[in-house]
Amino acid sequence: MAEKRAKLQQQQQETDRKIDWRKQKEQRKELRKKWREEKMVRKLEKAQQQQQQQEKEQLEQDMKQTGNGRQYTLSVALPGSIMDNAQSPELRTYLAGQIARACAIFCVDEIVIFDETGEGSQSVAGTFEGVGKKGQACVQLVRILQYLECPQYLRKSFFPKHPDLQFAGLLNPLDSPHHVRIDEESEYREGVVLDRPTKPGKGSFVNCGMRKEVQIDKQLQAGVRVTVRLHEEKPEQKVRKGTAVSPQHPRTEGGIYWGYRVRLASCLSAVFTECPFKDGYDLSIGTSERGRDLEAVTLPEFRHALVVFGGLKGLEASVDSDQNLDIQEPGILFNHYLNTCPGQGSRTIRTEEAILISLATLKPRIEAAVFKAKES
């Protein structure tokens, strides 16, 4: 009996070993399967990381080639005669300040002041009677706009005492990105070239409103305004180093709003014919209560947009006084002739109000057109 029992136990043990071996085989099979799955997952993750890295490098390369800034420009045109609608010299000055503030808020790159009275103003040079007098309204408006755009630390260099600026203390500052404080860090700064001797092969010294002067990479004439891209500061340097760049460089490369430039036009048609851009304005918008409802308009892709505002009597008066134009309806001049404030509760909308209203309503449509251009 004992021998038979031992034989049965031995058989049972062999059976158990066979079962354990099968279990181990199944377990090893599961482990191999799991390992292959993990290996596949790691391979996929690595491929995704490589793809993301390639996309990132491609994006950085594209940004270096095209810049990550804003490529389009926005211009605004209005008649200088709106200054004559103010009742005192102080109010005339403050009105110009309102125009400048509105344009800075909406990142306008160019302000064109045109003459609708037949005075033929073409330059801000010369001697004028002052901001309190009638006449020369275009020149007065241009001078105040230029004064406000200029950074505070440069104004003494470019704006000597003048009757048109006698109430400049009333003006609210634009506080634009290029109006940089003395200790504020900024990649770009506006400066004026100093009349200082330099060593051969070295660039001019520039006052950029910092505690240290900046030495740029070029020799420029003293008294010239220049946009400077600052190099990284090094403690051992007595002066800061920088590179002279185009005034459009902060906008096109850095995406920074860098103020507006002011242009004086002798009439409404000169706003278009004297355009500083090579191919002119490819999107022009006229504003009037007689225009088309803005809600029904989708703006096309563009590079240089122009929004034109009328004076006290609207754009019709500007067309009538322009001897170069033989048309009756102002809308013929523009790609779009729009009413940006339908259902107005006042008989008239002042030009400084129209600028704020129009640019606020046009902004989302401009951004949509720019986004569409990027997508295509």
Residue pairs with C-beta under 8 A, 6 or more apart in sequence:
67 252
67 253
67 254
68 253
68 254
68 255
69 250
69 251
69 252
69 253
69 254
69 255
69 256
70 251
70 252
70 255
71 252
71 303
72 302
72 303
72 304
72 305
72 370
73 109
73 110
73 277
73 303
73 304
73 305
74 106
74 107
74 108
74 109
74 110
74 305
74 307
74 366
75 108
75 109
75 110
75 111
75 112
75 281
75 304
75 305
75 306
75 307
76 103
76 108
76 110
76 111
76 112
76 306
76 307
76 308
76 309
76 355
76 359
77 111
77 112
77 113
77 114
77 265
77 268
77 271
77 306
77 307
77 308
77 309
78 99
78 111
78 112
78 113
78 114
78 308
78 309
78 310
78 311
78 351
78 355
79 113
79 114
79 115
79 116
79 138
79 309
79 310
79 311
79 318
79 351
80 113
80 114
80 115
80 116
80 121
80 137
80 138
80 139
80 140
80 141
80 142
81 115
81 116
81 117
81 137
81 138
81 311
81 312
82 95
82 137
82 141
82 311
82 312
82 350
82 351
82 352
83 92
83 95
83 96
83 137
83 140
83 141
84 134
84 137
85 95
85 311
85 312
85 350
86 92
86 94
86 95
88 132
89 130
89 131
89 132
89 166
89 167
90 167
90 170
92 131
92 132
92 140
93 131
93 144
93 167
93 168
93 170
93 171
94 167
94 170
94 171
95 352
96 140
96 141
96 144
96 145
96 148
96 171
97 144
97 148
97 170
97 171
97 172
98 352
99 111
99 141
99 145
99 351
99 352
99 355
100 111
100 144
100 145
100 148
100 149
100 171
100 174
101 172
101 174
102 352
102 355
102 356
102 359
103 111
103 260
103 355
104 174
104 176
104 257
104 259
104 260
105 356
105 359
106 359
106 360
106 363
107 257
108 260
108 359
109 251
109 260
109 261
110 260
110 261
110 262
110 263
110 276
111 145
111 260
111 261
111 262
111 263
112 262
112 263
112 264
112 265
112 271
112 306
113 138
113 141
113 142
113 145
113 262
113 263
113 264
113 265
114 138
114 264
114 265
114 266
114 267
114 268
114 270
114 271
114 318
115 121
115 138
115 265
115 266
115 267
116 267
116 268
116 311
116 317
116 318
116 321
116 322
117 137
117 321
118 321
119 135
119 136
119 138
120 266
120 267
121 136
121 138
121 139
121 264
121 266
122 264
122 266
123 139
123 264
124 139
124 142
124 143
124 146
124 264
128 136
128 139
128 140
128 163
128 164
129 135
129 136
129 163
130 163
130 164
130 166
131 140
131 144
131 163
131 164
131 165
131 166
131 167
132 163
138 264
139 164
139 264
140 164
142 262
142 264
143 162
143 164
143 165
144 164
144 165
144 168
144 171
145 260
145 262
146 159
146 262
147 155
147 159
147 165
147 168
147 171
148 171
148 173
148 174
149 174
149 176
149 259
149 260
149 261
149 262
150 158
150 159
150 190
151 178
151 179
151 180
151 190
151 209
152 173
152 179
152 209
153 182
153 207
153 209
154 190
154 191
154 192
154 207
154 209
154 225
157 192
157 207
157 223
158 192
158 225
159 165
173 179
174 259
176 257
176 258
176 259
177 186
177 250
177 256
177 257
177 258
178 188
178 189
178 190
178 250
178 256
178 258
178 259
180 186
180 189
180 190
180 209
182 209
182 210
182 211
183 211
186 230
187 229
187 230
187 250
187 254
188 227
188 228
188 229
188 230
188 245
188 249
188 250
188 254
188 256
188 258
189 208
189 209
189 210
189 214
189 227
189 228
189 230
189 242
190 208
190 209
190 225
190 226
190 227
190 228
191 206
191 207
191 208
191 209
191 214
191 225
191 226
191 227
191 228
192 206
192 207
192 223
192 224
192 225
192 226
193 204
193 205
193 206
193 220
193 221
193 222
193 223
193 224
193 226
194 204
194 205
194 206
194 207
194 213
194 222
195 222
195 223
196 204
196 205
196 222
198 204
198 205
198 215
198 219
202 215
203 215
203 216
203 217
203 218
203 219
203 220
203 244
204 215
204 216
204 218
204 219
204 220
204 222
205 213
205 214
205 215
205 239
206 213
206 214
206 215
206 216
206 226
206 228
206 242
207 213
207 214
208 214
208 228
208 230
208 240
208 242
210 240
212 238
212 239
212 240
213 239
213 240
214 228
214 230
214 239
214 240
214 241
214 242
215 239
215 240
215 241
215 242
216 226
216 228
216 241
216 242
216 243
216 244
217 242
217 243
217 244
218 244
220 226
220 244
226 244
227 244
227 245
227 246
227 247
227 249
227 250
227 258
228 242
228 243
228 244
228 245
229 242
229 243
229 244
229 245
229 249
230 240
230 241
230 242
231 240
231 241
231 242
231 243
233 240
247 258
247 261
248 258
250 256
250 258
251 257
251 258
263 274
263 276
265 271
265 274
267 318
267 321
267 322
267 323
267 324
268 308
268 315
268 318
268 319
268 322
268 325
268 333
269 322
269 324
269 325
270 324
271 306
271 308
272 280
272 281
272 284
272 306
272 333
275 281
275 304
277 303
277 304
279 303
279 304
280 304
281 304
281 305
281 306
282 302
282 303
282 304
282 305
283 299
283 300
283 302
283 304
283 305
283 306
283 335
283 336
284 305
284 306
284 308
284 333
284 334
284 335
284 336
285 305
285 306
285 307
285 308
285 334
285 335
285 336
285 337
285 338
285 362
286 308
286 315
286 330
286 331
286 333
286 334
286 336
286 337
286 338
287 307
287 308
287 309
287 310
287 315
287 338
287 339
287 340
287 354
287 358
288 310
288 314
288 315
288 330
288 331
288 337
288 338
288 339
289 314
289 339
289 341
289 344
289 349
290 314
290 331
290 337
290 339
291 331
291 336
291 337
291 338
291 339
291 340
292 336
292 337
292 338
292 339
293 338
293 339
293 342
294 338
294 339
294 340
294 342
294 361
294 362
294 365
295 342
297 336
297 338
297 365
298 365
298 368
298 369
299 336
299 362
299 365
299 366
299 368
299 369
300 335
300 369
301 369
301 370
301 372
301 373
301 376
302 369
302 373
305 366
307 358
307 359
307 362
308 315
308 333
308 334
309 315
309 351
309 354
309 355
309 358
310 316
310 317
310 318
310 330
310 351
311 317
311 318
311 351
312 348
314 330
315 330
316 330
318 330
319 325
319 327
319 328
319 329
319 330
319 333
325 333
327 333
330 337
331 337
338 358
340 354
340 357
340 358
340 361
340 362
341 349
341 354
341 357
341 358
341 361
349 357
